[in-house]
Amino acid sequence: MPGSGLHTLVKGLPNWTHEAVRNAKEPIVTHEFGSKVDPPARRMPENAKGSGLLLQNSDYTMICGKRTYFLTGDLVRLERALIRYTLDRLRNHGFQLVSVPDLFRAEDIELCGMQTTGQRSQVYHVDMASNNAKLCLSGTSEIALANLFKGKDIPRQHLPKKLCSISRCYRGEVSTFKEEKGLYRVHQFTKVEMFGLTEGSYERSQELQQEFLQIEMSLFADLGLHFRVLDMPPADLGDSAYRKFDIEAWMSGHGFYGEISSTSDCTSYQANRLGITSEGKYVHTVNGTACAIPRMLLTIGETHAKTNGILRVPQVLNKYLDKEELRPEHAFRRWKYLPYYYFENRLADENEGNRAYVATNKTDVSKSST
């Protein structure tokens, strides 16, 4: 009975798991594309910071909080090119573009299978004294696209539905790994998301998930990236996911494979909680990341950087940028003389001694000739 204690407990259970990975302990590599490239002379964040295209240091951390960054110049144009490239591909695959809000009630986020409280939660809460509703910043536009159909019955002839959106995503992620500093793990980023609804059958949602996966692989292959596809084990699945594939790209400057995308088949898990049906039967939902901007900039920068610091633009992006190479700009050029430790993404809670040390070692930089 809805509203009962038992009903509430059942709603908190995770989804079933696909039989292919039900007993898996580690991710299973299913595809691999391309080959590793040699690491650039400088990792992408340091190279971009040295030319003033990426602003990320303790000064901005003190203004906007931890893991803050600014993009300028050609990095902004590259960001826009990636978005346009991705959307053009998705339109060719029959996706409908939707503009979505960033604020949601906590309960609507939880209906999608994401926790808004507790130690595992990455959700930012908005404190509004004049509003009793518990509002949160969205961590993915999947939440908006799923709630768009809340309580609706969709005619079978209108399925499958394929939607996409560009949104800002907010996540309180933390990491103690030095390799994940900088652009790899940030609290706010732009993402192009895919979302789909199918008839309530495992066969149909698995077919749509495979379509999403093929789109992701095609997008990244045409950007000239080296990546692998992983079928994820139960321990790495969120509550809503029945099956999830991650795509990890080789980040040569960092020396590891980093996640750049994923796609999840949530079967009827979200539809059951949101009341989305087709002719009285719960539909299935599928989601996938088409382009997460910071990590794509990072991967492209380290895959296509030349030894002289010039970035070769992937051919599929040439028409959006109207150029084949990105050269370091002269803006903020004096920053290139700063020592390596200044490039690190320093946290707001560093002790005063460390901050004083950084300040002492950068005082003469402004006098450097350009």
N, C-alpha and C positions, 0 to 999 in steps of 0.2 A: 504494500500500500504506500503510495507516494507520501512523503513527509514523515513516515515512521522511522524508528531507529534502525530497523533492519534494512529498509530501503536506502537510508543514508550510508550504512556500512557497505552495502553492495555497490553503490555508486563509487566508493573509494577504492574498489579493487582494480588492478591493472587488467589490460587486455590479454587475450590468449596469445600464444607465440607460434609462429609458423614452424611446421615440423622439420624444415631443413636446418634450423638453427636451435631447435628446442633444447638440445643437450650440449650445445657448443659452449666452450669455455673461452675461446678466443675468436676474433673476427676471421672470416673466411675470405680470402682474396678470390674474386670471381673474374675480374678483368684487369688488364694493365695496358696502358697506352704510352707510346713514346719511350724515350730513354733519358737518363740523368744528364744534366749539363754540368760543366765545371762551375764552381762557385765564382761569383763576380769578385773584382778586386775589393769592393766594399759592399756590405749588405745593403739591400734596398733602402731601409729606413735611414741609415747613416748617409747614403749618397743623396737622398732626397732632402734631408735636413741640411746637408752641406751646401746645397744650391738654393735653399730657402723655399722649396716647394712643399715641404712638410714641416710644420711648426709643432714641436712636441717636446717640452722640457718643463723644468720645475716652475718657471714663471707662469705658464699657462695652467699647470696643476693647481697652483695657489688660487687662480681665478675661478676655474671651472671644475675642480675636483680631480680625482685620480684618473689616469688613463685618458687624458684629454688630448685632442689633436686638432690641427687646422690643416686644410689642404689649400694650396694656392697655385696660380698659374696653370702650367700644363698638366699637373696632377688633377686639377678640377676638370679640365677638358677631357682627360683620359677617363675620369669617372663618368662624365656625361656620355662619352662614346661607348663605354661598356654598357650603360643602361639602354641606350638607343639600339645598340647591336642586339642585346638580349631581347628587348621588346619586339623588334622586327622579327626575330626568329619565332617568338611565341605567337605572334599574330599569324604567321604562316602556318602554325600548327593549330589554329582555330581557338586560341585563347581570347577571352574578353577582358579588357583592362578595366580595373576598378580602383578608384581613389578611396582610401580608407582612413578612419580616424585613428588617433594614437591613444586615446583614453577609454578605458573600459572598467566596468564594475568588476570587483574581485570575483564575484560568483560566476560571471560569464567567462572569465579566464579559466576558472576551475572546471567548468563544464566541458572545456576542451581537453582536460586531462593534465593541466599544469598547476602546480601548487603556488599559492600566493603568500604562504606563511611557512615558518619552519626553517631549519638549517639548510635545506636543499633549495629553497626558493631563491630565484634570481630576479624577482619582480620588484620594481620601484613603486612605492605607494605615494599618492598625492595627498597631502594634508590640507584639507579645506574645512575650516571651522564652521562655515556657513552651509555646508552640505553634509548630510548624514550618510550619503552613499560612500562606500569605500571604493574610491577610484584608483586605478593603477595605470602605469604606462605600459603599453604593449611591447612585448619582447619579439613579436613576429606578427605579420599581417595575416597569418593563418587564423588567428583569433577573430579578426574582423570578418574575414571571408566565410568562416564557419557560422558566426553569429548572424550573418546576413540572411541566412535561410532558417533561422531559429523558429520553430513552431509551424513550418510550412510543409505542405504536401506538394511534391513536384510531379507533374505528369510524366509518365514513363517515356513518352516521345521526346521529352526535353533532356533526357539523360544520354550519355554523360555530359556534365557541365564542366568546362575548363575555364578557370579564372586566373588572372595574374594581377599583381599590384606592386607598386614601388612605395616603400615606406621607410621611416626611421624606426629602428629597433633599439630598445633600451633593456640592458641586462646587467645585473650587479655581479658579473662574473669576477672571480679572483683566481690567481695562479701564483705559485711560488717559484715557477720555473723561469730562469733568466731568458731562455729562448722564446718564451711567450710574451715578453714585454713588447712595447712599441705597438705597431699596428695589428699584431696577431690577435691580441685579446683586449678589446676595448668595451666601454660601457654604452656607447651610442654609435650606430652605424646605419648605412643605407643598404637595403636589400631588395632584390626583385624576387618575389615569391610566386610559386605555382600552387594552385589549389583545385581539386576536382571532386565531383560527386558522381557516383555510379549507382546502378541498381544494387540492391542488397544481396550480392553474391560474391563469394570469395574469388571466383574466377574473374568476374568483371573488375574488381578493385585491383587484383594482381596484374591484370592486363594494363590498367591505367598506370599503375606504379612502374611497370616496365617501360611504358611510353615516356613517363617523366624521366626515368633513368637514362633512356636513350637520348632524350633532348639534352640533358645535362652533359652527357659524354660528348655529344656532337659540339656543343658550345665550347667546351674546354679543349677538345682536340683541335678545333679550328683556330684556337688562340695559341696553338703550339706548345701546350703544357704537357709535362710528363705527370701522369696520375695513375692511381689504382682505385678499384672499386671493392669495397668490403661489405660482406653480408654480416650484419652485427649480431652478436650473441645476446641472450636475454638480459645479462647484467648491464648492457649498454643501451637498453631500450627504455624510452619514457613510458609512462603509464598507458598512454593511448595507442602506442605502436604495436601492431601485430607483426610487422616485418619492416626493417629499416636498412637501407643501403647508405653507407657513407662514401664520399669520394675524397681521397687525400691526394694532394699535389706535392711534387718534390720541390722544396724550397731550398735551393742550392746554397744560398748564403747562410742559412740557418743549419743546414745539414740534416734535415729531417723531413718526413712526410707530414704535412699539416692539413687538417680537414678544411675543405673549401665548399662542400655541399653535402646534402643528404636528401633522401626521399623516404617517406614513411607511408605505409598502408595502415590506416587506423580502423579498418573494417567499419562496424556499426557503433564503435565505442563513443565517438563524439555525437553521432546522429541520435543515438539512444538518449543521451543526456540533454541534447538540444531540441529534441522532438522533431527531427527532420525525416520525413517519410516520402515514399512514392507509392501511391495507391495503397496506403495503409501499412506498408512494410518499411522498416528503417533502411535508409540508404547507407552506402559505404563512402568514406571520405579518404582522400589521398592528398598529401602535400609534398612539396619539394622546393629546394633553394636553386634558383636559376643563376643568381649572381649576388654574392655577398661582397660589397665593394672593398673594404679594407684588405681582406685576404687576397682578393683578386689583384689589387694593385701591388701587393707584396709579392705574389707569385710571378706576375708578369714582369715586375721590376727585376727580380732575381733570375728569371729565365732568359730574358732578352737584353740584359745589360751588356754593353761592350766594355772593353778594358779602359777606354777613355772616359767612361761615365755617361756616354750617350746611350739612350734607350731606343732600341729598334721596335717600332710599333708593329704588332701583329697585322698581317696583311688585311684581315677581315675588318680591322678598325680604321684602315687608311681613309676610307670615304667619309667617316664621321669626324676625323681629325684634320683631313686635308693635308697630311704630312706623313712621312715615313719614319721620321726620327724625332725624338724629343731631346733637346739639348738643355743642359743646366742654364737657368736664367741668372741674370746678374743681381736680381733683387735679393737682399739679405746676404750677399755673397761673402761679407766679412765673416759669417758664421763658420765658414769652412776651416778657419784657423783654430776653432775650439778643439780642445782635447777630447778624446773618445768618451770620457766619463760624463761630459756635459750632454752628450747625445742620449744618454740613458733616460728612460721615462721615470723621473724621480717622483716618489709619492709624497702626498701632503703631510704625512705623519713622520717624515724623516726627522731625526733629531737636529737641533739647532747647530750643533758642531759640524755636521755634514753640509748643511746649507751654507754656513759661513765659509767652509773650505771651497765649495764650488764658486761662491761669489768672489773669493780671493783670487782664484785661478782664472777668472774670466775678465778681470778689471781692465786689462790692457788690450783686449781684443778690438775694441772700437777704434784704437789707434792704428790698427793694421792697414796697410795700403791695399787697394783693390785694383 
